[in-house]
Amino acid sequence: MRVARELLGAWLVVRQGQRRLSARIVETEAYVARDAASHTFRGPTRRNRSMFGPPGTLYVYRIHQVVCANVVTQPGQAVLLRAAEPGPGLRGDTRGPGRLCRTLGITLLDDGSDVVHGRVEVRSGARRTERIVVGPRVGISRGARRRLRYALDGNRWVSLPRPRRVRPTA
């Protein structure tokens, strides 16, 4: 849960040849140990093997013809990258995990890569000043009531429905 909050305000940078596409992360969801909504709940499979990798591994998967990306925080736990504010020159909708991946060009080929040295990188941003709002996760049936969704309060790039409960930024 701590990493889900700490990723808010960080930059997601994707290399595409000579170009670099970037977006500032404004919304995340945590998937923790013994979480019925997590892809790791029933143990390792061919599909989720990256989720059991070391911290900083990118877990990319397809669901309903949409690609989504998570950053592993420890084996079996990860943070879903839900939405980001487009950086300079980036065009497209980055609200929602599928749109975020499509706009930045994150694909299944990025699964298992390292977010420090890979084609898809997470870089720390400037000190965050926005408040964090916390709410239940969306788009899942099991564990949906758990307040493990984090977003930057008032940011227009946060996906709908926006979480409302304010948590101190400390």
N, CA, C and O atoms as a DFTB+ gen file, in Angstrom:
680 C
 N C O
     1  1       0.814      -1.189       0.000
     2  2       0.000       0.000       0.000
     3  2       0.860       1.255       0.000
     4  3       0.510       2.262      -0.616
     5  1       1.973       1.185       0.688
     6  2       2.881       2.330       0.739
     7  2       3.398       2.668      -0.657
     8  3       3.445       3.837      -1.038
     9  1       3.783       1.649      -1.417
    10  2       4.332       1.887      -2.754
    11  2       3.262       2.459      -3.674
    12  3       3.564       3.298      -4.523
    13  1       2.013       2.018      -3.520
    14  2       0.925       2.557      -4.344
    15  2       0.807       4.068      -4.159
    16  3       0.555       4.795      -5.120
    17  1       0.988       4.537      -2.934
    18  2       0.963       5.982      -2.672
    19  2       2.228       6.657      -3.200
    20  3       2.169       7.741      -3.781
    21  1       3.374       6.001      -2.990
    22  2       4.645       6.612      -3.390
    23  2       4.787       6.730      -4.907
    24  3       5.509       7.604      -5.388
    25  1       4.121       5.878      -5.659
    26  2       4.195       5.973      -7.120
    27  2       3.436       7.183      -7.665
    28  3       3.699       7.626      -8.784
    29  1       2.505       7.715      -6.888
    30  2       1.776       8.902      -7.333
    31  2       2.749      10.068      -7.492
    32  3       3.495      10.402      -6.572
    33  1       2.727      10.671      -8.658
    34  2       3.637      11.772      -8.960
    35  2       4.907      11.335      -9.674
    36  3       5.630      12.172     -10.215
    37  1       5.190      10.030      -9.684
    38  2       6.360       9.524     -10.419
    39  2       6.062       9.545     -11.914
    40  3       4.906       9.619     -12.329
    41  1       7.109       9.479     -12.706
    42  2       6.971       9.488     -14.164
    43  2       7.099       8.086     -14.723
    44  3       7.985       7.327     -14.329
    45  1       6.219       7.752     -15.634
    46  2       6.280       6.517     -16.395
    47  2       6.838       6.913     -17.750
    48  3       6.220       7.695     -18.472
    49  1       8.009       6.375     -18.102
    50  2       8.701       6.755     -19.333
    51  2       8.879       5.508     -20.184
    52  3       9.384       4.488     -19.716
    53  1       8.452       5.604     -21.457
    54  2       8.537       4.463     -22.365
    55  2       9.370       4.865     -23.576
    56  3       9.075       5.847     -24.257
    57  1      10.429       4.073     -23.831
    58  2      11.277       4.307     -25.006
    59  2      10.643       3.637     -26.220
    60  3      10.295       2.457     -26.184
    61  1      10.501       4.400     -27.277
    62  2      10.045       3.875     -28.564
    63  2      11.053       4.348     -29.605
    64  3      10.910       5.425     -30.184
    65  1      12.070       3.529     -29.831
    66  2      13.156       3.936     -30.720
    67  2      13.887       5.119     -30.123
    68  3      14.371       5.049     -28.993
    69  1      13.972       6.214     -30.878
    70  2      14.630       7.425     -30.398
    71  2      13.711       8.296     -29.537
    72  3      14.170       9.199     -28.838
    73  1      12.416       8.012     -29.599
    74  2      11.432       8.808     -28.842
    75  2      11.279       8.284     -27.421
    76  3      11.498       7.105     -27.144
    77  1      10.898       9.193     -26.532
    78  2      10.540       8.832     -25.170
    79  2       9.176       9.439     -24.880
    80  3       8.985      10.653     -24.958
    81  1       8.236       8.570     -24.544
    82  2       6.901       9.016     -24.172
    83  2       6.834       9.014     -22.650
    84  3       7.321       8.086     -22.004
    85  1       6.232      10.050     -22.079
    86  2       6.185      10.096     -20.620
    87  2       4.830      10.580     -20.129
    88  3       4.130      11.345     -20.793
    89  1       4.492      10.100     -18.933
    90  2       3.253      10.508     -18.280
    91  2       3.471      10.426     -16.773
    92  3       4.177       9.540     -16.292
    93  1       2.872      11.339     -16.040
    94  2       2.988      11.407     -14.578
    95  2       1.874      10.566     -13.950
    96  3       0.695      10.798     -14.217
    97  1       2.237       9.611     -13.133
    98  2       1.269       8.700     -12.533
    99  2       0.384       9.458     -11.543
   100  3       0.883      10.119     -10.632
   101  1      -0.944       9.354     -11.733
   102  2      -1.885      10.070     -10.873
   103  2      -2.870       9.130     -10.175
   104  3      -3.641       9.575      -9.325
   105  1      -2.857       7.829     -10.523
   106  2      -3.792       6.889      -9.910
   107  2      -3.209       5.484      -9.928
   108  3      -2.648       5.046     -10.933
   109  1      -3.347       4.775      -8.795
   110  2      -2.836       3.408      -8.651
   111  2      -3.817       2.570      -7.841
   112  3      -4.722       3.097      -7.193
   113  1      -3.620       1.249      -7.892
   114  2      -4.355       0.321      -7.034
   115  2      -3.388      -0.716      -6.505
   116  3      -2.551      -1.225      -7.251
   117  1      -3.494      -1.034      -5.232
   118  2      -2.614      -2.029      -4.614
   119  2      -3.270      -3.406      -4.638
   120  3      -4.475      -3.536      -4.426
   121  1      -2.461      -4.426      -4.897
   122  2      -2.863      -5.834      -4.815
   123  2      -1.876      -6.502      -3.875
   124  3      -0.695      -6.640      -4.192
   125  1      -2.374      -6.915      -2.713
   126  2      -1.530      -7.330      -1.599
   127  2      -1.615      -8.843      -1.360
   128  3      -2.366      -9.546      -2.037
   129  1      -0.842      -9.327      -0.395
   130  2      -0.814     -10.754      -0.057
   131  2      -2.209     -11.239       0.358
   132  3      -2.963     -10.519       1.012
   133  1      -2.525     -12.445      -0.027
   134  2      -3.808     -13.084       0.303
   135  2      -5.004     -12.239      -0.156
   136  3      -6.036     -12.208       0.513
   137  1      -4.864     -11.572      -1.271
   138  2      -5.882     -10.700      -1.836
   139  2      -6.662     -11.493      -2.891
   140  3      -6.102     -11.869      -3.921
   141  1      -7.932     -11.743      -2.643
   142  2      -8.750     -12.546      -3.558
   143  2      -8.863     -11.917      -4.948
   144  3      -9.166     -12.620      -5.912
   145  1      -8.627     -10.621      -5.069
   146  2      -8.699      -9.951      -6.365
   147  2      -7.383     -10.018      -7.145
   148  3      -7.344      -9.667      -8.324
   149  1      -6.316     -10.462      -6.498
   150  2      -4.999     -10.501      -7.132
   151  2      -4.852     -11.710      -8.041
   152  3      -5.387     -12.782      -7.757
   153  1      -4.136     -11.532      -9.118
   154  2      -3.839     -12.643     -10.032
   155  2      -2.981     -13.703      -9.367
   156  3      -2.850     -14.804      -9.903
   157  1      -2.397     -13.408      -8.224
   158  2      -1.523     -14.366      -7.534
   159  2      -2.248     -15.168      -6.459
   160  3      -1.638     -16.017      -5.809
   161  1      -3.521     -14.915      -6.264
   162  2      -4.262     -15.528      -5.162
   163  2      -4.177     -17.055      -5.158
   164  3      -4.098     -17.667      -4.093
   165  1      -4.192     -17.668      -6.333
   166  2      -4.149     -19.133      -6.425
   167  2      -2.745     -19.665      -6.717
   168  3      -2.573     -20.852      -6.993
   169  1      -1.762     -18.799      -6.657
   170  2      -0.388     -19.244      -6.871
   171  2       0.133     -18.947      -8.269
   172  3      -0.578     -18.378      -9.098
   173  1       1.395     -19.339      -8.528
   174  2       2.034     -19.041      -9.815
   175  2       1.411     -19.825     -10.981
   176  3       1.049     -20.994     -10.856
   177  1       1.304     -19.132     -12.109
   178  2       0.890     -19.741     -13.371
   179  2       1.783     -19.170     -14.474
   180  3       2.582     -18.267     -14.226
   181  1       1.646     -19.692     -15.672
   182  2       2.427     -19.150     -16.792
   183  2       2.074     -17.673     -17.017
   184  3       2.943     -16.853     -17.313
   185  1       0.794     -17.355     -16.873
   186  2       0.335     -15.990     -17.121
   187  2       0.879     -15.004     -16.084
   188  3       1.267     -13.893     -16.444
   189  1       0.917     -15.389     -14.806
   190  2       1.260     -14.431     -13.752
   191  2       2.686     -14.563     -13.222
   192  3       3.007     -13.975     -12.189
   193  1       3.531     -15.306     -13.890
   194  2       4.872     -15.577     -13.346
   195  2       5.660     -14.302     -13.032
   196  3       6.462     -14.298     -12.098
   197  1       5.452     -13.238     -13.778
   198  2       6.166     -11.984     -13.502
   199  2       5.774     -11.381     -12.157
   200  3       6.564     -10.661     -11.546
   201  1       4.564     -11.670     -11.693
   202  2       4.111     -11.154     -10.395
   203  2       4.909     -11.755      -9.240
   204  3       4.900     -11.218      -8.133
   205  1       5.590     -12.852      -9.489
   206  2       6.397     -13.486      -8.450
   207  2       7.873     -13.118      -8.588
   208  3       8.733     -13.702      -7.929
   209  1       8.155     -12.141      -9.454
   210  2       9.519     -11.676      -9.643
   211  2       9.924     -10.693      -8.547
   212  3       9.156     -10.418      -7.626
   213  1      11.133     -10.175      -8.664
   214  2      11.614      -9.228      -7.651
   215  2      10.920      -7.880      -7.761
   216  3      10.318      -7.574      -8.790
   217  1      11.001      -7.069      -6.705
   218  2      10.442      -5.722      -6.768
   219  2      10.991      -4.966      -7.981
   220  3      12.171      -5.070      -8.314
   221  1      10.123      -4.217      -8.622
   222  2      10.529      -3.461      -9.800
   223  2      10.304      -4.202     -11.100
   224  3      10.643      -3.693     -12.168
   225  1       9.734      -5.405     -11.029
   226  2       9.400      -6.151     -12.244
   227  2       8.071      -5.630     -12.771
   228  3       7.156      -5.349     -11.998
   229  1       7.969      -5.503     -14.082
   230  2       6.722      -5.074     -14.711
   231  2       5.888      -6.315     -15.039
   232  3       6.359      -7.217     -15.733
   233  1       4.674      -6.359     -14.551
   234  2       3.734      -7.441     -14.855
   235  2       2.693      -6.875     -15.808
   236  3       1.886      -6.028     -15.424
   237  1       2.713      -7.344     -17.054
   238  2       1.784      -6.877     -18.074
   239  2       0.899      -8.049     -18.474
   240  3       1.395      -9.148     -18.721
   241  1      -0.384      -7.825     -18.538
   242  2      -1.323      -8.884     -18.875
   243  2      -2.454      -8.329     -19.734
   244  3      -2.686      -7.121     -19.782
   245  1      -3.146      -9.231     -20.405
   246  2      -4.294      -8.847     -21.226
   247  2      -5.567      -9.310     -20.512
   248  3      -5.641     -10.425     -19.997
   249  1      -6.560      -8.427     -20.497
   250  2      -7.879      -8.760     -19.974
   251  2      -8.912      -8.071     -20.866
   252  3      -8.851      -6.859     -21.069
   253  1      -9.847      -8.837     -21.388
   254  2     -10.894      -8.310     -22.278
   255  2     -10.299      -7.487     -23.426
   256  3     -10.771      -6.384     -23.701
   257  1      -9.291      -8.002     -24.082
   258  2      -8.636      -7.354     -25.226
   259  2      -7.916      -6.057     -24.867
   260  3      -7.580      -5.269     -25.751
   261  1      -7.679      -5.832     -23.582
   262  2      -6.994      -4.629     -23.111
   263  2      -5.736      -5.066     -22.363
   264  3      -5.758      -6.054     -21.629
   265  1      -4.645      -4.332     -22.548
   266  2      -3.397      -4.617     -21.844
   267  2      -3.291      -3.681     -20.644
   268  3      -3.543      -2.482     -20.759
   269  1      -2.913      -4.241     -19.487
   270  2      -2.738      -3.473     -18.251
   271  2      -1.344      -3.756     -17.688
   272  3      -0.762      -4.805     -17.962
   273  1      -0.812      -2.818     -16.900
   274  2       0.539      -2.971     -16.345
   275  2       0.544      -2.732     -14.843
   276  3      -0.123      -1.832     -14.332
   277  1       1.316      -3.566     -14.150
   278  2       1.528      -3.478     -12.706
   279  2       3.022      -3.426     -12.430
   280  3       3.821      -3.935     -13.215
   281  1       3.396      -2.815     -11.325
   282  2       4.773      -2.842     -10.847
   283  2       4.795      -3.740      -9.616
   284  3       4.080      -3.487      -8.646
   285  1       5.620      -4.795      -9.655
   286  2       5.735      -5.708      -8.528
   287  2       6.424      -4.983      -7.376
   288  3       7.451      -4.330      -7.563
   289  1       5.839      -5.108      -6.173
   290  2       6.409      -4.473      -4.984
   291  2       7.177      -5.479      -4.136
   292  3       8.158      -5.129      -3.480
   293  1       6.731      -6.716      -4.154
   294  2       7.416      -7.871      -3.586
   295  2       6.769      -9.093      -4.212
   296  3       5.635      -9.000      -4.681
   297  1       7.441     -10.230      -4.238
   298  2       6.867     -11.382      -4.930
   299  2       5.416     -11.652      -4.506
   300  3       5.112     -11.825      -3.325
   301  1       4.536     -11.679      -5.509
   302  2       3.125     -11.935      -5.279
   303  2       2.286     -10.706      -4.994
   304  3       1.073     -10.820      -4.815
   305  1       2.902      -9.529      -4.948
   306  2       2.179      -8.290      -4.684
   307  2       2.591      -7.232      -5.700
   308  3       3.737      -7.202      -6.149
   309  1       1.648      -6.364      -6.057
   310  2       1.961      -5.371      -7.083
   311  2       1.032      -4.174      -6.993
   312  3       0.054      -4.171      -6.245
   313  1       1.366      -3.157      -7.780
   314  2       0.560      -1.944      -7.892
   315  2       0.155      -1.792      -9.353
   316  3       1.000      -1.734     -10.246
   317  1      -1.163      -1.728      -9.579
   318  2      -1.699      -1.481     -10.913
   319  2      -1.556      -0.001     -11.233
   320  3      -1.915       0.851     -10.421
   321  1      -1.033       0.305     -12.414
   322  2      -0.926       1.689     -12.875
   323  2      -2.246       2.032     -13.551
   324  3      -2.490       1.604     -14.680
   325  1      -3.099       2.795     -12.879
   326  2      -4.468       3.043     -13.360
   327  2      -4.591       4.241     -14.292
   328  3      -5.339       4.180     -15.268
   329  1      -3.873       5.332     -14.015
   330  2      -4.023       6.525     -14.843
   331  2      -2.803       7.425     -14.673
   332  3      -2.096       7.366     -13.667
   333  1      -2.579       8.258     -15.688
   334  2      -1.440       9.178     -15.655
   335  2      -1.777      10.443     -16.421
   336  3      -2.613      10.441     -17.325
   337  1      -1.114      11.513     -16.042
   338  2      -1.256      12.798     -16.736
   339  2      -0.223      12.838     -17.851
   340  3       0.970      12.704     -17.582
   341  1      -0.656      13.020     -19.115
   342  2       0.290      13.002     -20.229
   343  2       1.400      14.036     -20.073
   344  3       1.160      15.173     -19.667
   345  1       2.611      13.618     -20.404
   346  2       3.756      14.523     -20.396
   347  2       3.808      15.323     -21.686
   348  3       2.935      15.186     -22.543
   349  1       4.840      16.165     -21.828
   350  2       4.972      17.008     -23.017
   351  2       4.939      16.189     -24.304
   352  3       5.669      15.210     -24.461
   353  1       4.069      16.618     -25.223
   354  2       4.002      15.986     -26.541
   355  2       3.225      14.685     -26.602
   356  3       3.031      14.149     -27.693
   357  1       2.775      14.158     -25.481
   358  2       2.023      12.896     -25.495
   359  2       0.557      13.192     -25.766
   360  3      -0.073      13.983     -25.064
   361  1       0.029      12.549     -26.788
   362  2      -1.381      12.721     -27.144
   363  2      -2.109      11.412     -26.903
   364  3      -1.578      10.331     -27.158
   365  1      -3.325      11.523     -26.411
   366  2      -4.136      10.344     -26.177
   367  2      -4.686      10.339     -24.766
   368  3      -4.249      11.102     -23.905
   369  1      -5.648       9.467     -24.550
   370  2      -6.308       9.365     -23.255
   371  2      -5.543       8.377     -22.383
   372  3      -5.321       7.237     -22.791
   373  1      -5.145       8.792     -21.210
   374  2      -4.385       7.945     -20.279
   375  2      -5.176       7.703     -18.993
   376  3      -4.598       7.390     -17.952
   377  1      -6.508       7.851     -19.072
   378  2      -7.398       7.578     -17.930
   379  2      -7.861       6.138     -18.028
   380  3      -8.585       5.766     -18.952
   381  1      -7.437       5.332     -17.065
   382  2      -7.762       3.915     -17.063
   383  2      -6.547       3.099     -17.479
   384  3      -5.774       3.538     -18.331
   385  1      -6.364       1.918     -16.894
   386  2      -5.146       1.140     -17.139
   387  2      -4.964       0.699     -18.585
   388  3      -3.834       0.655     -19.072
   389  1      -6.046       0.372     -19.279
   390  2      -5.936      -0.039     -20.680
   391  2      -5.558       1.110     -21.594
   392  3      -4.699       0.967     -22.464
   393  1      -6.197       2.239     -21.395
   394  2      -5.878       3.425     -22.215
   395  2      -4.461       3.908     -21.944
   396  3      -3.756       4.331     -22.860
   397  1      -4.046       3.844     -20.684
   398  2      -2.687       4.254     -20.323
   399  2      -1.664       3.415     -21.100
   400  3      -0.746       3.955     -21.717
   401  1      -1.836       2.098     -21.061
   402  2      -0.886       1.219     -21.764
   403  2      -0.938       1.437     -23.275
   404  3       0.102       1.487     -23.931
   405  1      -2.140       1.567     -23.826
   406  2      -2.269       1.768     -25.278
   407  2      -1.599       3.071     -25.706
   408  3      -0.861       3.092     -26.691
   409  1      -1.847       4.159     -24.975
   410  2      -1.293       5.462     -25.345
   411  2       0.236       5.478     -25.263
   412  3       0.901       6.090     -26.098
   413  1       0.791       4.797     -24.244
   414  2       2.249       4.773     -24.078
   415  2       2.922       3.658     -24.878
   416  3       4.149       3.624     -24.970
   417  1       2.143       2.752     -25.454
   418  2       2.722       1.670     -26.242
   419  2       3.264       0.523     -25.397
   420  3       4.157      -0.195     -25.845
   421  1       2.746       0.337     -24.191
   422  2       3.145      -0.794     -23.346
   423  2       2.411      -2.034     -23.850
   424  3       1.190      -2.016     -24.003
   425  1       3.157      -3.113     -24.109
   426  2       2.571      -4.325     -24.679
   427  2       2.944      -5.551     -23.849
   428  3       3.718      -5.455     -22.897
   429  1       2.394      -6.688     -24.215
   430  2       2.721      -7.941     -23.543
   431  2       4.209      -8.257     -23.633
   432  3       4.727      -8.985     -22.786
   433  1       4.906      -7.736     -24.630
   434  2       6.343      -7.959     -24.759
   435  2       7.126      -7.307     -23.621
   436  3       8.274      -7.673     -23.373
   437  1       6.520      -6.350     -22.932
   438  2       7.175      -5.677     -21.799
   439  2       7.037      -6.455     -20.493
   440  3       7.681      -6.112     -19.502
   441  1       6.203      -7.502     -20.480
   442  2       6.005      -8.302     -19.279
   443  2       7.334      -8.880     -18.795
   444  3       8.107      -9.425     -19.583
   445  1       7.591      -8.757     -17.506
   446  2       8.808      -9.309     -16.913
   447  2      10.017      -8.395     -16.965
   448  3      11.075      -8.743     -16.440
   449  1       9.882      -7.237     -17.588
   450  2      11.027      -6.327     -17.673
   451  2      11.216      -5.570     -16.363
   452  3      10.354      -5.598     -15.485
   453  1      12.348      -4.901     -16.247
   454  2      12.751      -4.164     -15.050
   455  2      12.377      -2.693     -15.241
   456  3      12.779      -2.087     -16.234
   457  1      11.616      -2.106     -14.309
   458  2      11.178      -0.716     -14.468
   459  2      12.258       0.305     -14.125
   460  3      12.003       1.509     -14.152
   461  1      13.451      -0.164     -13.805
   462  2      14.567       0.752     -13.584
   463  2      15.436       0.826     -14.837
   464  3      15.908       1.902     -15.202
   465  1      15.651      -0.318     -15.498
   466  2      16.571      -0.360     -16.640
   467  2      15.911      -0.840     -17.932
   468  3      16.607      -1.015     -18.932
   469  1      14.612      -1.055     -17.948
   470  2      13.930      -1.582     -19.121
   471  2      13.435      -0.497     -20.061
   472  3      13.693       0.689     -19.856
   473  1      12.722      -0.919     -21.091
   474  2      12.114       0.006     -22.062
   475  2      11.040       0.854     -21.392
   476  3      10.831       2.008     -21.768
   477  1      10.359       0.283     -20.399
   478  2       9.375       1.000     -19.597
   479  2      10.027       1.282     -18.249
   480  3      10.412       0.357     -17.534
   481  1      10.149       2.563     -17.903
   482  2      10.810       2.951     -16.655
   483  2       9.871       3.750     -15.763
   484  3       8.993       4.468     -16.243
   485  1      10.070       3.612     -14.471
   486  2       9.406       4.474     -13.494
   487  2      10.493       5.351     -12.899
   488  3      11.468       4.852     -12.337
   489  1      10.322       6.655     -13.025
   490  2      11.302       7.622     -12.504
   491  2      10.629       8.512     -11.474
   492  3       9.477       8.916     -11.637
   493  1      11.361       8.811     -10.415
   494  2      10.781       9.680      -9.390
   495  2      10.547      11.065      -9.977
   496  3      11.283      11.524     -10.851
   497  1       9.515      11.709      -9.480
   498  2       9.172      13.044      -9.951
   499  2       9.526      14.089      -8.908
   500  3      10.160      13.797      -7.894
   501  1       9.103      15.302      -9.182
   502  2       9.281      16.385      -8.211
   503  2       8.436      16.073      -6.977
   504  3       7.491      15.287      -7.043
   505  1       8.779      16.680      -5.881
   506  2       8.022      16.434      -4.648
   507  2       6.542      16.712      -4.894
   508  3       6.165      17.767      -5.405
   509  1       5.732      15.759      -4.525
   510  2       4.289      15.842      -4.735
   511  2       3.685      16.777      -3.695
   512  3       4.006      16.679      -2.511
   513  1       2.809      17.686      -4.133
   514  2       2.148      18.600      -3.209
   515  2       0.646      18.326      -3.109
   516  3       0.002      18.800      -2.172
   517  1       0.083      17.581      -4.040
   518  2      -1.344      17.298      -4.037
   519  2      -1.714      16.332      -2.907
   520  3      -0.906      15.500      -2.493
   521  1      -2.932      16.459      -2.425
   522  2      -3.447      15.511      -1.444
   523  2      -3.763      14.199      -2.145
   524  3      -4.012      14.166      -3.350
   525  1      -3.751      13.123      -1.375
   526  2      -4.087      11.797      -1.896
   527  2      -5.493      11.445      -1.448
   528  3      -5.838      11.596      -0.276
   529  1      -6.310      10.971      -2.392
   530  2      -7.623      10.450      -2.055
   531  2      -7.570       8.934      -2.157
   532  3      -6.835       8.384      -2.977
   533  1      -8.350       8.264      -1.320
   534  2      -8.339       6.811      -1.225
   535  2      -9.759       6.308      -1.399
   536  3     -10.708       6.896      -0.880
   537  1      -9.894       5.217      -2.132
   538  2     -11.223       4.646      -2.311
   539  2     -11.142       3.178      -2.651
   540  3     -10.052       2.609      -2.718
   541  1     -12.294       2.558      -2.867
   542  2     -12.312       1.145      -3.229
   543  2     -11.814       0.945      -4.663
   544  3     -11.920       1.838      -5.503
   545  1     -11.276      -0.235      -4.920
   546  2     -10.824      -0.571      -6.271
   547  2     -12.037      -0.720      -7.183
   548  3     -13.150      -0.964      -6.717
   549  1     -11.814      -0.573      -8.464
   550  2     -12.907      -0.666      -9.442
   551  2     -12.593      -1.736     -10.475
   552  3     -11.433      -2.091     -10.686
   553  1     -13.643      -2.247     -11.119
   554  2     -13.468      -3.208     -12.198
   555  2     -13.174      -4.621     -11.735
   556  3     -12.739      -5.452     -12.533
   557  1     -13.402      -4.912     -10.462
   558  2     -13.174      -6.251      -9.932
   559  2     -14.413      -6.688      -9.155
   560  3     -15.218      -5.854      -8.739
   561  1     -14.562      -7.994      -8.965
   562  2     -15.712      -8.466      -8.198
   563  2     -15.305      -8.871      -6.783
   564  3     -16.028      -8.585      -5.829
   565  1     -14.159      -9.532      -6.638
   566  2     -13.700      -9.944      -5.300
   567  2     -12.797      -8.858      -4.720
   568  3     -11.945      -8.314      -5.423
   569  1     -12.981      -8.548      -3.454
   570  2     -12.130      -7.562      -2.790
   571  2     -12.367      -6.132      -3.242
   572  3     -11.525      -5.264      -3.011
   573  1     -13.498      -5.875      -3.880
   574  2     -13.758      -4.544      -4.445
   575  2     -13.948      -3.467      -3.372
   576  3     -13.673      -2.293      -3.623
   577  1     -14.411      -3.850      -2.194
   578  2     -14.669      -2.857      -1.144
   579  2     -13.403      -2.370      -0.449
   580  3     -13.415      -1.340       0.225
   581  1     -12.310      -3.114      -0.617
   582  2     -11.067      -2.714       0.061
   583  2     -10.592      -1.365      -0.468
   584  3     -10.578      -1.135      -1.677
   585  1     -10.209      -0.489       0.431
   586  2      -9.760       0.857       0.042
   587  2      -8.281       0.812      -0.307
   588  3      -7.418       1.200       0.479
   589  1      -8.021       0.325      -1.513
   590  2      -6.636       0.173      -1.986
   591  2      -6.411       0.911      -3.299
   592  3      -5.473       0.606      -4.036
   593  1      -7.259       1.869      -3.585
   594  2      -7.126       2.705      -4.779
   595  2      -6.696       4.098      -4.317
   596  3      -7.298       4.678      -3.414
   597  1      -5.647       4.623      -4.949
   598  2      -5.055       5.895      -4.547
   599  2      -4.985       6.821      -5.748
   600  3      -4.683       6.386      -6.860
   601  1      -5.269       8.111      -5.521
   602  2      -5.237       9.077      -6.616
   603  2      -4.872      10.455      -6.093
   604  3      -5.027      10.750      -4.908
   605  1      -4.387      11.288      -6.994
   606  2      -4.088      12.673      -6.645
   607  2      -5.386      13.470      -6.704
   608  3      -6.045      13.528      -7.742
   609  1      -5.742      14.078      -5.589
   610  2      -6.996      14.799      -5.445
   611  2      -7.114      15.916      -6.475
   612  3      -6.215      16.744      -6.621
   613  1      -8.245      15.922      -7.190
   614  2      -8.538      16.991      -8.130
   615  2      -7.877      16.860      -9.487
   616  3      -8.117      17.702     -10.353
   617  1      -7.062      15.854      -9.713
   618  2      -6.401      15.716     -11.013
   619  2      -7.404      15.211     -12.046
   620  3      -8.053      14.187     -11.835
   621  1      -7.529      15.914     -13.142
   622  2      -8.539      15.575     -14.142
   623  2      -8.246      14.284     -14.891
   624  3      -9.115      13.768     -15.593
   625  1      -7.030      13.752     -14.754
   626  2      -6.669      12.521     -15.460
   627  2      -6.992      11.265     -14.660
   628  3      -6.809      10.156     -15.163
   629  1      -7.466      11.413     -13.429
   630  2      -7.889      10.265     -12.624
   631  2      -9.142       9.687     -13.269
   632  3     -10.035      10.432     -13.672
   633  1      -9.211       8.358     -13.367
   634  2     -10.342       7.710     -14.019
   635  2     -11.596       7.751     -13.142
   636  3     -11.527       7.938     -11.927
   637  1     -12.727       7.572     -13.793
   638  2     -14.013       7.587     -13.105
   639  2     -14.393       6.190     -12.640
   640  3     -13.973       5.215     -13.264
   641  1     -15.160       6.054     -11.583
   642  2     -15.532       7.095     -10.625
   643  2     -14.341       7.457      -9.744
   644  3     -13.594       6.581      -9.307
   645  1     -14.171       8.730      -9.493
   646  2     -13.013       9.183      -8.711
   647  2     -13.176       8.843      -7.230
   648  3     -14.266       8.984      -6.676
   649  1     -12.082       8.391      -6.583
   650  2     -12.164       8.174      -5.136
   651  2     -12.348       9.513      -4.426
   652  3     -11.919      10.553      -4.927
   653  1     -12.990       9.481      -3.255
   654  2     -13.331      10.728      -2.566
   655  2     -12.679      10.910      -1.202
   656  3     -12.477      12.048      -0.781
   657  1     -12.351       9.865      -0.516
   658  2     -11.842       9.998       0.859
   659  2     -10.408      10.540       0.847
   660  3      -9.539       9.991       0.169
   661  1     -10.172      11.590       1.580
   662  2      -8.857      12.219       1.604
   663  2      -7.980      11.554       2.652
   664  3      -8.419      11.299       3.773
   665  1      -6.747      11.276       2.281
   666  2      -5.755      10.714       3.201
   667  2      -4.613      11.741       3.263
   668  3      -4.255      12.325       2.240
   669  1      -4.049      11.960       4.436
   670  2      -2.925      12.896       4.552
   671  2      -1.780      12.493       3.613
   672  3      -1.556      11.305       3.384
   673  1      -1.070      13.463       3.081
   674  2       0.009      13.187       2.141
   675  2       1.320      12.846       2.828
   676  3       2.292      12.526       2.144
   677  1       1.386      12.899       4.124
   678  2       2.644      12.647       4.856
   679  2       3.230      11.306       4.618
   680  3       4.279      10.983       5.176
